[in-house]
Amino acid sequence: MKFKVFIFFLFSIYLSAQDMLPKGFVYVESFIPSIKVDLRYTGTHNFIGIPIDGYNREVVILTESATMALKKVQDELEDYNLSILVYDAYRPQRAVDHFVRWARDLNDTINKQYYYPNVPKNELFKREYIASHSRHSKGSTLDITLVDKNTCEPLDMGTPYDFFGNQSWVTYQELTTQQLANRMLLQTIMRKYGFMHYPQEWWHFTLRDEPFPNTYFDFIVE
């Protein structure tokens, strides 16, 4: 009896948390418990170097449609002893606004050497690394890599996440054979289950039939 009460209590907590999200959105880990998470914008390990506005907790939020497609990806990766690692998923508009303010402050170049060594900061908008709106805010876009399922060691993709430069482009070929193979595996399996890539970022994918193509959401990640 006590066990049944405990399970009911946990389910009630889940429903209460789910009610906090707009209709059509879910907590990804509730549907894909094996997924790995390193939500970079909740902490300091990102190109700005501080927690980003709107990220209050390290939880992955996506539309239900994107989550169900992603679950198919994760299920197939089991055959390779691999897992998805999520760097970012749904992103509030206030976080995008934070990026824009940072990009306009040309004096703040603390992390330039690691994230954009060959791109002048005043060209980040022109080269479309920073924009005033992001598909992430529509809820069906995510940034991911692949990791060993047991050790969580990321596969070598040739650049770090959020590296602004040609080396991150999907078509970039000046990589090792293994790096190219790792990128090809990621691209192939994501396309197989309905995701489109972004040409300038090997880690960035959007569900092809996203349910909210014209809406930029701004609810907090918590």
N, C-alpha and C positions, 0 to 999 in steps of 0.2 A: 504493500500500500504506500509506504513512504517513497519508494522508487517512482511509482506512478505520479505521486504528488510533485516530486522533484522534476520529472519530465514535463508535467503540465506547467510548472513554474518557468522552466526554461523556454517552453514554447510561447508562453505569455510574454516573456521578455522580448523574444524575437518578433512577435506580432506588434508589440508597442514600438520597437525600433523601426520596423518596416513602415508603420503608420507615419513616421516622420518624413518619409520620402514622397516626392510627387508620384502620382499614379504612373505606372509604367517603369519605375526605377526599382532596383533591388540592390542588396548588399551581395556582391559577387561571392564572397567566401561562404555564404549560406548555401549556395548552390554548387560551388566548386571548392570544397574544404581542403583539397590537396594543393591548391594554387599557392605560389610563393609571392610575398609582397615586400617591396622596398619603396614605399611611397616617398619619393625624394623631396617633394615640396612641403612635407610636414616638418622637415628638419633643416639642417644647414648644408647638407651635401647636394648642392645644386648651383647653378651658374650665378645666382644672386648672392648666395652664402648665408641666407637667413630663412626662417620659416615664412611661407608665402600666405598672404591673406586668404582666408576662407578654408584653410586646411587645419581643422581642429583635432583630427584623430586619424590614425593610419588605418583607414578602412577603404576598400575598393568599391566604388559605386558605379554602376552602369545601367543602361536600360535593360529590361528583361530580355528583349530580343538579342542584344549583343551578348548578354551573359549566356544564353542558351547556345549560341553559336560558339562562344569561347569554350564552353564545356566540351563540345565535340573535339575541339583542338586539343584540350588537355587530355581527354580520353585516348586519343590517338598517340599522343606523346608518351603515354605509359609504355608503349611498345619499344620506345627508344631509351627508356629509363631516364626520361627528361621531364621537365615541368616548365610551365610559363612562370616568369617572374615579372610582376607588374611594377613599373616605375610611376605611372600615372594613368588615370582613367577619367571619369567625370571630373571636370575642372570648373569651379564657379567663375562667373564673369569677373568678380572682384579680384580673383587671382590673375586673370588676364590683364586687368587694369594695373595691377601691381607690376607685372612684367613691363608694361608700357611706360610707367613712371620711371622704372629703373633704366630702361633703354634710352630714355631722354636725358638722363643724368650722365653726361659724357665723362664726368670726373670719376665715376665709380667703375674702376676696371680691375678690382681686386682679383677676380678669378679669370681674367682674360687669358693668361698663359695656358690654362688647362682646358677651357671651354671654347675659346674663339681666338687662338693665337694669330691666325692669318686673316682675320676679318676686322676691319676698323669698326669700332662700336657705332659710329654714326652711319654705318651702312647696314645695320641689322634689320631695319625696316625695309630698306630697298631690296635686300636679298631674301626677304620673306622668312627670316628666322624668328622675328617678332611681329605680331599683328594685333590690331585692336579687338579682333574677335577670333575665337578658336573653335574648331569643330569639336574639341573636347567638351565644350560647354553645352553641346547638344546631347551628350550622354552616351554616344555609341562609338566613341573614339578612345583608343588607349595606346599607351607606350609600353612595350614589353621587350624582353629578351628571353633566351632559353637557358636553363640551368640544369645541372645534374640533379636528379630527383632526391638523391640521398645526401649529397654534400652541399647542395645549393651553390656550387661553383659555376659561375656564368661561362657559357661558351664564348670563345674569342671571336668577336664580331669586327675587330679591326679598329674601332674607336670606342671611347666611352659614350655612355648615354648623354644626350644633349650636347654633343660636340658640334659646333657650328662651323661647317666647312665641307669642301667637296668630298672629303674622305668618308663622310656619312651618307652620301648619295647612294641610292639603291643601285645605280648603274656604275659606280666606281669599281674599277678592276685592279688597281695597283695594290693588291692584297695577297696574302699567302693563299695557297690552295685550300688550307683548312678554314681560313677565315671566309673565303668565298663559299665554301661548302656549307658552313654554318649559316651564313646569310641566306643562301638558297633554300635550305631546309625551313627556316623561319618564314620566308616569303611564300614558299610553296604551300605549306600547311595552312597558313592564314588565308591565302586565296582560295584554297580548297573548300573552306567553310564560310565563304561569303564576305571576307574582308578585303578592302582595297588598301594599297600602300600609298604613302606620301613620298614622292620621288627624292626629296632632299633629306629624309630621315629613315634609316633602315628599321627603326624601332616603332614607327608610327603607323597605326592601322585604323580604318573606319569601316564599320559594318555597311555593306553596299546598300541595303534597304533600311537605313536608319529610320526609326519611327518619328523623330522630331527634327526633320531637316531644316526647318525654318525658325527654330526656337533656341535662344541662348539662355540657359538657366543660371540662377545665381544663388541657389541654396547652399549652405555650408556643408563641407565634408565632415561629418561627425556621426 
